[in-house]
Amino acid sequence: MAQKSSTGLIASLVLCIPLVALAWFLLPMFLPMWRWMNLDFARIAAVSSTPENQLRREYEFTVRWFPRGDGDPTPYQIISMNPPWGDTPGHTDEENVLIRCVFISERSGSPPSDVMRGGNTYKDTYFKGRGWRLPAGSIPGLPAKRPIVVQQPGELEKVDIGNSQALSMELLDPRAWANDDDDIDDGYAAPGH
């Protein structure tokens, strides 16, 4: 009898271990695994001097994918946030300023895939969604000089083609929109520069 139960246990383990491993890799497709494991609002509040209730606030945002060149670690720019980041005590007004940011998913900790962008025309580069805004340098291992936007994938969608075209034309005017690329040296230099 002992022989059968130990054989059954071994067979169960042989079947369960690959299933658990598979589940571990598939869970980020459906659950906010990265957020649960890495987003400690209390720790971030302590190191950033930003109140925890402000960090937990969810924002509606519009961003654009606009890399400075190959290998840009922060190819996304914040166009707008609602409520405005300047409403958070101790933070500056960002109206009509393009803020380069780390833009990652709460599920995987990675930026949206190339499939989400779809192409390189203006209609494929503007997104709106919901998520959290964290101060620069608040997550170890991510670019330290850029703010972090943790987006909820279920809330992320492309901006419609008409508004994408309007944004694209509006953002071309340097008199209307400032760009923080010249103000923050984050160590990136496009290849060949």
N, C-alpha and C positions, 0 to 999 in steps of 0.2 A: 504493500500500500504506500509506503514511504517513497518508493521509486516512482510511482505514477504521479504523486503530488509534486515532487521536485522536477520531474520532466515537464509537467504542466506549467510550473512557475517559470522555468527557463524559457519555454515556448512563449509564454505571456510577455516576458521581458524582451525577448527577441522581436516581438511584434510591437510592443509599446514604445521602445526607445526610438525607432525611426518615426513613429507617428508623433511623438512628443517633439522631436527635432523638426519635423515638417510643420507642425503647428506653430513652433517658435518663429519660423521664417514667414509663415503666412499671416500671423496675427497682426503685424503692422499694416497689412492691407485693409484691415477692418477696425482696429482699435488704436487709440492714441498711445501706443507703447513707448515711444520716445519721450512724450510729455510725462507719462507716469514715472519713468525711470530717471529723467534728467532735469525736469523743471521743478526746482525747489524754490518757491516764491519767498519763503522766509530767509533762506540763505542769500538770495539775490538782493532782497531788501536790506540785509545787513551790510553787504559789500558795496551797494550802490547808493545808499542813503536815499532811496526812493521808498515811500511807504508801501507796505505789502498790499494794502487794498487798492492802490493805484496800479501795481503790477498785475493784479488779478483781473483788472478791468479788461473787458473785451472791446476791441475796436473794429469798426468797419473801415476798410482801407481800399485804396486803388494804388497799384504798383505797375511798373513797366519793366520789361526785360530789355536792358540796354547795356550790353557788355562793352567794356572799354577796349577789348581785344581778346585774343586767345588766352585761355587760362585765367580769366578774371575771376577771383574768388568771390566777388560780390557784384554779380551782373544785374541785380535788380535795384530799382530806385522807387522810393515812396513818393507818390504824387499827392495823396491826401490821406488823412486819418480823421475819423469821426468817433469820439470827440477829439478835437485837436490836441496834439502832444503838448503844445504850449500851455494848455489848461492844467497840466500836471505840475504841481509845485516844484520849482527849481529847474524847469526845462524851458527852452527858448521856443519862441514862435517859429513855425516852419511854413507859414503861408507863402505860396509861390516859390518854394525852394525844393529842388529835387534832392532827396536824401538817399544816398547809396546805402543799402542795407544787406544784412544776411537774411535770406528769405527761405525758411525751412518748414517742413510739414511736422505737425504734432505727432504723426504716426511713425515716420521713419527718421526724422531729423535731417532729411535731405531736401534739396530744392525740388520744385516740380520737374517732372521728366520732360525730355524733348518731345515726347508724344503730346503732352498737354499744350506745349507751345505750338506744335504743328508746322510752323513755317517761320519765315523771317520778315514777313511784311507787317505793316503797322497793325493789321487786324489780328495778328497772332501774338502780339507782345504786350497787350494791356489786360490786366486782371483785376477783379474786385473780389473781396471776400471778408471774412471775419477771423480774428485771432488776437494774439497778445503782442504787445510791444515791450521789449526789454532794452535796458540801457546797454551801450557798447561795453564789451568786455565782461558781461555778466555770466556767460557760459564758457567755461574753459574749453579750449580746442577750436573755438570759432574765431574769426577775425576780430581782434580786440578793439579796433577803432571805429567799428560800424555798429549801429543799432541792430537789434535782432527782431525780426517779425516771425512769430510762430503761427502759421496759418492752419485753419481747420479745413482739410481737403474737401469735406462734404459741402463747404460753403464757398469754395473757390470756383469762379467762373470767368470766362472771357468777357471783356467789355464788348458790347455790340459794335458792329462795323461802323455805324454812323458816329458814335461817340469816340471810337478809336481813331477815326480819321480826324475828327475835330481836335482831340488831344494831341495827336501827332503834329498837326499844324501849329497849335498853340505853343507846344513845348519847344518848337524851333526858334522862337523869339527870345534871345538872351536878355532883352530888356524887360520882358514880362516874367521870366523865370530865372532864378539864380540856380547854380549847380554847386553842390558841396564838394565836388571832385577837386577843385582848386584850393579848398580850405583845409582839407584833411589829407595828410600824407599817410596812406595806409600801406605803403611799401610796394604797391603794385606799379609795374611799368610794363606797358604793352611791348611785346617782342619787337626788337629793332629800335627801341628808344634808349 
